[in-house]
Every structure is written in C-alpha cells, then in structure tokens.
Amino acid sequence: MSTMTRDPMVSVMIPCLNEEGYIAGCLDSILASDYPKDRLEILVADGRSSDRTREIVAPYVTRHASVTLLDNPAGTTPAALNVAVRAASGDVIIRMDAHVTYPPEYIRRLVRGLEESGADNVGGVLETVPAEDTAVARAIAIGMSHRFGVGNSHFRVGSTKAREVDTVAFGCFRRDVFVRAGLFDEELIRNQDDEFNFRLISRGGRVLLLPEVSCRYFARRSLT
C-alpha cells in the first residue's frame, strides 16, 4: 500500500455514450466539488455519441482547464475506462458515471476514506431515483434499490457501517491497483467493475464500502 500526500492529484474518469440528458448535470456537480480545483482533472471518455453529448461537453473543455474530452472509438464502457486510466495523471483515480449527480463533498470523502482505511478501492451508496415520472421508471428505481431486486448489493441498498465488499458502484482507486491488477476487461460490456474488483481482491486488495458517502443515480427509463 502506498501512502498518499495530502490532497493528492485526483483523476475523475467518466465513460459516456449518448448522455445528452445527463452529462451537463453530472459535470456541473463535479465542478462544484469542494476538492481543491488545482488537484482535480475530469476525463470524459466518449464513445462517439450520436446525440448532442460531445456538443454539450465542448464548452466545458473550453471554459475549464480541468476538463478533457477523450475519444473512445470502441464505444464500450470498459474501453472508455481504459482510455481514461491511460490518460490519467492522478495518484487517485475515481470512476464516476454520467447518469449521476454528486454532492460537493463526494470526492473529498472518498479520498479521505481511501487514505484512512488503507483500502485499495472505496465507494459509496447509490441513492437511486426514477429517470422520469412514469410508472415503469418508478418501478425500475424501486427494483434497483430494494433487496428483492438486487439482493445483498450493499452499494445499492445501503449499510449501517463501513464494510469490506466484493464490489462498489463507482470506485475510488489508488493508481497502483492498475499496475497490480491490470486494466478493465474489454470483453465484458457489463459488470466490468465486478470482474476488476474480483481480480483486485484475489491479489490481496481490499474494497471498502463507505455508507456515509452517497450520490444520486438516475435509473434507466425503460426495461429495454
């Protein structure tokens, strides 16, 4: 385990594809972070979106030196994450999702939790909300945050205390884990986080859930 400096450089990686409805809210919430601005870079790895996602991101790149738009020609989430990991300059790398908004203290709490716990990856709890006010969207949000729908997935249903887990939703990693465990498996279009954390744990790493850290996740609109 490496010891981090106070306020280490943090690289936020955001994989996205056709997220015109969410990417601005996501970026606005990250830019409102109380983490030192000169210690933060935001890497948006776009899978060549066919909607207005890149058009929306472009002004953020112009106005904010911390925001970079990366091209992900493969178009998949694990490929986007690997593009961002390779481009990252931070001692800490945080995966964040475009379908989410984050409170100002989110990054600071994760970084502090990573340092204080000695874990290799820490994450918080998702507050799952409907993407729109329809019966189907509400049902999906309920199913994605209830034990009947997701079992003992603690990052979805919460926990009364910090605990070691198999995986977390949006990990905050020490940079050296990508040397020890490798990159994300690009053959896994889904569940690449689960598989990566399995590899990390099998190599002696620790994944920790911090229940006091949360973010607002917009579930999908439809079953399709």
C-alpha atoms as a printed R data frame, in Angstrom:
    type eleno elety resid chain resno       x       y       z
1   ATOM     1    CA   MET     A     1   0.000   0.000   0.000
2   ATOM     2    CA   SER     A     2   1.358   3.422  -0.962
3   ATOM     3    CA   THR     A     3   0.928   6.450   1.288
4   ATOM     4    CA   MET     A     4  -0.719   9.401  -0.395
5   ATOM     5    CA   THR     A     5   0.175  13.034   0.044
6   ATOM     6    CA   ARG     A     6  -2.385  15.438   1.468
7   ATOM     7    CA   ASP     A     7  -4.857  16.404  -1.273
8   ATOM     8    CA   PRO     A     8  -3.391  14.032  -3.889
9   ATOM     9    CA   MET     A     9  -3.973  14.702  -7.557
10  ATOM    10    CA   VAL     A    10  -7.309  13.122  -8.496
11  ATOM    11    CA   SER     A    11  -8.337  11.975 -11.963
12  ATOM    12    CA   VAL     A    12 -12.085  11.545 -12.491
13  ATOM    13    CA   MET     A    13 -12.987   9.281 -15.391
14  ATOM    14    CA   ILE     A    14 -16.468   9.423 -16.905
15  ATOM    15    CA   PRO     A    15 -17.349   6.849 -19.572
16  ATOM    16    CA   CYS     A    16 -20.268   8.076 -21.649
17  ATOM    17    CA   LEU     A    17 -22.269   7.362 -24.766
18  ATOM    18    CA   ASN     A    18 -25.348   9.334 -25.833
19  ATOM    19    CA   GLU     A    19 -25.791  11.045 -22.465
20  ATOM    20    CA   GLU     A    20 -27.117  14.417 -23.664
21  ATOM    21    CA   GLY     A    21 -29.813  14.371 -20.973
22  ATOM    22    CA   TYR     A    22 -27.400  13.876 -18.088
23  ATOM    23    CA   ILE     A    23 -23.824  14.885 -18.876
24  ATOM    24    CA   ALA     A    24 -24.237  18.609 -18.101
25  ATOM    25    CA   GLY     A    25 -25.756  17.938 -14.682
26  ATOM    26    CA   CYS     A    26 -23.017  15.426 -13.956
27  ATOM    27    CA   LEU     A    27 -20.200  17.824 -14.914
28  ATOM    28    CA   ASP     A    28 -21.786  20.755 -13.073
29  ATOM    29    CA   SER     A    29 -21.966  18.709  -9.875
30  ATOM    30    CA   ILE     A    30 -18.322  17.584 -10.157
31  ATOM    31    CA   LEU     A    31 -17.110  21.104 -10.906
32  ATOM    32    CA   ALA     A    32 -18.942  22.268  -7.760
33  ATOM    33    CA   SER     A    33 -16.810  19.873  -5.691
34  ATOM    34    CA   ASP     A    34 -15.119  21.256  -2.587
35  ATOM    35    CA   TYR     A    35 -11.947  19.332  -3.508
36  ATOM    36    CA   PRO     A    36  -9.078  21.685  -4.490
37  ATOM    37    CA   LYS     A    37  -9.613  22.611  -8.129
38  ATOM    38    CA   ASP     A    38  -5.901  22.562  -8.937
39  ATOM    39    CA   ARG     A    39  -5.723  18.944  -7.756
40  ATOM    40    CA   LEU     A    40  -8.523  17.662  -9.966
41  ATOM    41    CA   GLU     A    41  -8.817  16.591 -13.601
42  ATOM    42    CA   ILE     A    42 -12.016  15.369 -15.273
43  ATOM    43    CA   LEU     A    43 -11.660  12.955 -18.190
44  ATOM    44    CA   VAL     A    44 -14.811  12.387 -20.247
45  ATOM    45    CA   ALA     A    45 -14.282   9.306 -22.421
46  ATOM    46    CA   ASP     A    46 -16.971   9.489 -25.089
47  ATOM    47    CA   GLY     A    47 -17.842   6.517 -27.288
48  ATOM    48    CA   ARG     A    48 -18.504   8.707 -30.348
49  ATOM    49    CA   SER     A    49 -22.003   9.666 -29.278
50  ATOM    50    CA   SER     A    50 -24.592  10.180 -31.994
51  ATOM    51    CA   ASP     A    51 -26.611  12.673 -29.939
52  ATOM    52    CA   ARG     A    52 -25.536  16.094 -28.570
53  ATOM    53    CA   THR     A    53 -23.245  14.738 -25.841
54  ATOM    54    CA   ARG     A    54 -19.976  15.948 -27.402
55  ATOM    55    CA   GLU     A    55 -21.554  19.296 -28.324
56  ATOM    56    CA   ILE     A    56 -22.576  19.755 -24.688
57  ATOM    57    CA   VAL     A    57 -19.167  18.753 -23.320
58  ATOM    58    CA   ALA     A    58 -17.203  21.015 -25.687
59  ATOM    59    CA   PRO     A    59 -17.892  24.328 -23.842
60  ATOM    60    CA   TYR     A    60 -16.842  22.731 -20.550
61  ATOM    61    CA   VAL     A    61 -13.492  21.841 -22.123
62  ATOM    62    CA   THR     A    62 -13.111  25.445 -23.325
63  ATOM    63    CA   ARG     A    63 -14.080  27.055 -20.024
64  ATOM    64    CA   HIS     A    64 -12.448  24.650 -17.572
65  ATOM    65    CA   ALA     A    65  -8.818  23.598 -17.876
66  ATOM    66    CA   SER     A    66  -9.552  20.559 -15.715
67  ATOM    67    CA   VAL     A    67 -12.000  19.026 -18.237
68  ATOM    68    CA   THR     A    68 -10.728  16.908 -21.143
69  ATOM    69    CA   LEU     A    69 -12.780  15.102 -23.798
70  ATOM    70    CA   LEU     A    70 -11.243  11.769 -24.791
71  ATOM    71    CA   ASP     A    71 -12.240   9.692 -27.812
72  ATOM    72    CA   ASN     A    72 -13.307   6.093 -27.226
73  ATOM    73    CA   PRO     A    73 -13.639   4.549 -30.711
74  ATOM    74    CA   ALA     A    74 -14.638   1.140 -29.304
75  ATOM    75    CA   GLY     A    75 -17.760   2.725 -27.809
76  ATOM    76    CA   THR     A    76 -17.987   0.422 -24.779
77  ATOM    77    CA   THR     A    77 -17.717   1.223 -21.076
78  ATOM    78    CA   PRO     A    78 -14.626  -0.892 -20.270
79  ATOM    79    CA   ALA     A    79 -12.792   0.526 -23.277
80  ATOM    80    CA   ALA     A    80 -13.693   4.049 -22.140
81  ATOM    81    CA   LEU     A    81 -12.381   3.326 -18.648
82  ATOM    82    CA   ASN     A    82  -9.105   2.011 -20.048
83  ATOM    83    CA   VAL     A    83  -8.709   5.056 -22.309
84  ATOM    84    CA   ALA     A    84  -9.171   7.267 -19.242
85  ATOM    85    CA   VAL     A    85  -6.844   5.246 -16.975
86  ATOM    86    CA   ARG     A    86  -4.068   5.536 -19.571
87  ATOM    87    CA   ALA     A    87  -4.602   9.308 -19.842
88  ATOM    88    CA   ALA     A    88  -4.933   9.928 -16.091
89  ATOM    89    CA   SER     A    89  -2.224  11.812 -14.229
90  ATOM    90    CA   GLY     A    90  -3.688  11.447 -10.729
91  ATOM    91    CA   ASP     A    91  -2.411   9.438  -7.782
92  ATOM    92    CA   VAL     A    92  -6.080   8.624  -7.185
93  ATOM    93    CA   ILE     A    93  -8.460   7.620  -9.990
94  ATOM    94    CA   ILE     A    94 -12.220   7.796  -9.468
95  ATOM    95    CA   ARG     A    95 -14.751   6.266 -11.816
96  ATOM    96    CA   MET     A    96 -17.871   8.443 -11.985
97  ATOM    97    CA   ASP     A    97 -20.995   7.879 -14.076
98  ATOM    98    CA   ALA     A    98 -22.731  10.336 -16.378
99  ATOM    99    CA   HIS     A    99 -26.157   9.232 -15.075
100 ATOM   100    CA   VAL     A   100 -25.311  10.597 -11.622
101 ATOM   101    CA   THR     A   101 -25.045  13.897  -9.765
102 ATOM   102    CA   TYR     A   102 -22.615  14.205  -6.860
103 ATOM   103    CA   PRO     A   103 -22.657  16.310  -3.675
104 ATOM   104    CA   PRO     A   104 -19.761  18.778  -3.173
105 ATOM   105    CA   GLU     A   105 -18.087  16.641  -0.507
106 ATOM   106    CA   TYR     A   106 -18.200  13.397  -2.541
107 ATOM   107    CA   ILE     A   107 -14.622  13.367  -3.883
108 ATOM   108    CA   ARG     A   108 -13.087  14.667  -0.660
109 ATOM   109    CA   ARG     A   109 -14.807  11.995   1.429
110 ATOM   110    CA   LEU     A   110 -13.742   9.187  -0.903
111 ATOM   111    CA   VAL     A   111 -10.121  10.332  -0.979
112 ATOM   112    CA   ARG     A   112 -10.072  10.677   2.805
113 ATOM   113    CA   GLY     A   113 -11.670   7.234   3.187
114 ATOM   114    CA   LEU     A   114  -9.079   5.707   0.861
115 ATOM   115    CA   GLU     A   115  -6.221   7.149   2.900
116 ATOM   116    CA   GLU     A   116  -7.633   6.477   6.375
117 ATOM   117    CA   SER     A   117  -8.761   2.909   5.651
118 ATOM   118    CA   GLY     A   118  -5.696   1.736   3.750
119 ATOM   119    CA   ALA     A   119  -8.064   0.067   1.257
120 ATOM   120    CA   ASP     A   120  -7.278  -0.145  -2.452
121 ATOM   121    CA   ASN     A   121 -10.736   0.868  -3.669
122 ATOM   122    CA   VAL     A   122 -13.523   2.653  -1.806
123 ATOM   123    CA   GLY     A   123 -17.027   3.594  -2.891
124 ATOM   124    CA   GLY     A   124 -20.299   4.933  -1.569
125 ATOM   125    CA   VAL     A   125 -24.003   4.165  -1.727
126 ATOM   126    CA   LEU     A   126 -26.312   4.969  -4.618
127 ATOM   127    CA   GLU     A   127 -29.484   6.935  -3.988
128 ATOM   128    CA   THR     A   128 -31.487   5.563  -6.921
129 ATOM   129    CA   VAL     A   129 -34.188   7.826  -8.345
130 ATOM   130    CA   PRO     A   130 -36.509   7.473 -11.380
131 ATOM   131    CA   ALA     A   131 -35.284   8.940 -14.658
132 ATOM   132    CA   GLU     A   132 -38.782  10.304 -15.275
133 ATOM   133    CA   ASP     A   133 -42.199  10.405 -13.628
134 ATOM   134    CA   THR     A   134 -43.720   7.263 -15.140
135 ATOM   135    CA   ALA     A   135 -44.886   4.038 -13.516
136 ATOM   136    CA   VAL     A   136 -42.223   1.972 -15.310
137 ATOM   137    CA   ALA     A   137 -39.376   4.347 -14.405
138 ATOM   138    CA   ARG     A   138 -40.501   4.441 -10.776
139 ATOM   139    CA   ALA     A   139 -40.732   0.649 -10.653
140 ATOM   140    CA   ILE     A   140 -37.226   0.273 -12.100
141 ATOM   141    CA   ALA     A   141 -35.811   2.673  -9.494
142 ATOM   142    CA   ILE     A   142 -37.524   0.774  -6.677
143 ATOM   143    CA   GLY     A   143 -36.322  -2.579  -8.004
144 ATOM   144    CA   MET     A   144 -32.749  -1.313  -8.322
145 ATOM   145    CA   SER     A   145 -32.616  -0.173  -4.699
146 ATOM   146    CA   HIS     A   146 -34.510  -2.974  -2.906
147 ATOM   147    CA   ARG     A   147 -33.201  -6.311  -1.657
148 ATOM   148    CA   PHE     A   148 -35.921  -8.097  -3.630
149 ATOM   149    CA   GLY     A   149 -34.383  -6.695  -6.814
150 ATOM   150    CA   VAL     A   150 -30.647  -6.607  -6.046
151 ATOM   151    CA   GLY     A   151 -30.116  -8.989  -3.122
152 ATOM   152    CA   ASN     A   152 -27.265  -8.083  -0.797
153 ATOM   153    CA   SER     A   153 -25.713  -5.478  -3.098
154 ATOM   154    CA   HIS     A   154 -24.767  -3.113  -0.285
155 ATOM   155    CA   PHE     A   155 -23.855  -0.180  -2.530
156 ATOM   156    CA   ARG     A   156 -27.474  -0.223  -3.727
157 ATOM   157    CA   VAL     A   157 -29.370  -0.970  -0.514
158 ATOM   158    CA   GLY     A   158 -27.026   0.723   1.970
159 ATOM   159    CA   SER     A   159 -25.208  -0.371   5.108
160 ATOM   160    CA   THR     A   160 -25.136   0.689   8.738
161 ATOM   161    CA   LYS     A   161 -21.333   0.637   8.853
162 ATOM   162    CA   ALA     A   162 -18.246   0.646   6.662
163 ATOM   163    CA   ARG     A   163 -17.592  -2.856   5.403
164 ATOM   164    CA   GLU     A   164 -15.398  -4.796   3.032
165 ATOM   165    CA   VAL     A   165 -17.389  -5.858  -0.031
166 ATOM   166    CA   ASP     A   166 -16.962  -7.685  -3.326
167 ATOM   167    CA   THR     A   167 -17.501  -4.542  -5.390
168 ATOM   168    CA   VAL     A   168 -18.706  -0.936  -5.326
169 ATOM   169    CA   ALA     A   169 -20.530   1.039  -7.995
170 ATOM   170    CA   PHE     A   170 -18.082   3.841  -8.806
171 ATOM   171    CA   GLY     A   171 -14.691   3.048  -7.372
172 ATOM   172    CA   CYS     A   172 -12.086   5.415  -5.971
173 ATOM   173    CA   PHE     A   173  -8.804   3.636  -6.649
174 ATOM   174    CA   ARG     A   174  -5.185   4.016  -5.719
175 ATOM   175    CA   ARG     A   175  -3.403   4.396  -9.033
176 ATOM   176    CA   ASP     A   176  -1.103   1.456  -8.431
177 ATOM   177    CA   VAL     A   177  -4.004  -1.030  -8.440
178 ATOM   178    CA   PHE     A   178  -3.985  -0.799 -12.242
179 ATOM   179    CA   VAL     A   179  -0.381  -1.989 -12.204
180 ATOM   180    CA   ARG     A   180  -1.126  -4.830  -9.810
181 ATOM   181    CA   ALA     A   181  -4.485  -5.957 -11.202
182 ATOM   182    CA   GLY     A   182  -4.322  -4.737 -14.802
183 ATOM   183    CA   LEU     A   183  -6.974  -2.784 -16.681
184 ATOM   184    CA   PHE     A   184 -10.686  -3.442 -17.220
185 ATOM   185    CA   ASP     A   185 -11.665  -6.464 -19.321
186 ATOM   186    CA   GLU     A   186 -12.909  -5.019 -22.624
187 ATOM   187    CA   GLU     A   187 -14.765  -8.232 -23.473
188 ATOM   188    CA   LEU     A   188 -17.198  -7.531 -20.628
189 ATOM   189    CA   ILE     A   189 -19.712  -4.955 -21.845
190 ATOM   190    CA   ARG     A   190 -21.438  -5.204 -18.456
191 ATOM   191    CA   ASN     A   191 -20.126  -5.953 -14.945
192 ATOM   192    CA   GLN     A   192 -16.552  -4.957 -15.752
193 ATOM   193    CA   ASP     A   193 -16.331  -3.346 -12.280
194 ATOM   194    CA   ASP     A   194 -17.293  -6.634 -10.604
195 ATOM   195    CA   GLU     A   195 -14.676  -8.587 -12.518
196 ATOM   196    CA   PHE     A   196 -11.955  -5.972 -11.924
197 ATOM   197    CA   ASN     A   197 -12.630  -5.945  -8.183
198 ATOM   198    CA   PHE     A   198 -12.589  -9.758  -8.123
199 ATOM   199    CA   ARG     A   199  -9.127  -9.625  -9.686
200 ATOM   200    CA   LEU     A   200  -8.016  -6.941  -7.251
201 ATOM   201    CA   ILE     A   201  -9.222  -8.873  -4.199
202 ATOM   202    CA   SER     A   202  -7.677 -12.116  -5.478
203 ATOM   203    CA   ARG     A   203  -4.331 -10.286  -5.482
204 ATOM   204    CA   GLY     A   204  -4.694  -9.244  -1.848
205 ATOM   205    CA   GLY     A   205  -6.520  -5.936  -2.432
206 ATOM   206    CA   ARG     A   206  -9.349  -4.561  -0.288
207 ATOM   207    CA   VAL     A   207 -12.598  -2.996  -1.486
208 ATOM   208    CA   LEU     A   208 -14.466  -0.928   1.099
209 ATOM   209    CA   LEU     A   209 -17.996   0.496   1.153
210 ATOM   210    CA   LEU     A   210 -18.368   3.864   2.907
211 ATOM   211    CA   PRO     A   211 -22.081   4.227   3.777
212 ATOM   212    CA   GLU     A   212 -21.774   7.915   4.694
213 ATOM   213    CA   VAL     A   213 -20.815   8.723   1.082
214 ATOM   214    CA   SER     A   214 -23.678   8.807  -1.411
215 ATOM   215    CA   CYS     A   215 -24.602  10.111  -4.849
216 ATOM   216    CA   ARG     A   216 -27.841  10.486  -6.779
217 ATOM   217    CA   TYR     A   217 -28.202   7.864  -9.535
218 ATOM   218    CA   PHE     A   218 -30.850   8.175 -12.242
219 ATOM   219    CA   ALA     A   219 -32.061   4.685 -13.144
220 ATOM   220    CA   ARG     A   220 -32.996   3.759 -16.703
221 ATOM   221    CA   ARG     A   221 -36.305   4.883 -18.153
222 ATOM   222    CA   SER     A   222 -37.434   1.552 -19.566
223 ATOM   223    CA   LEU     A   223 -36.876  -2.190 -19.253
224 ATOM   224    CA   THR     A   224 -35.367  -2.183 -22.734
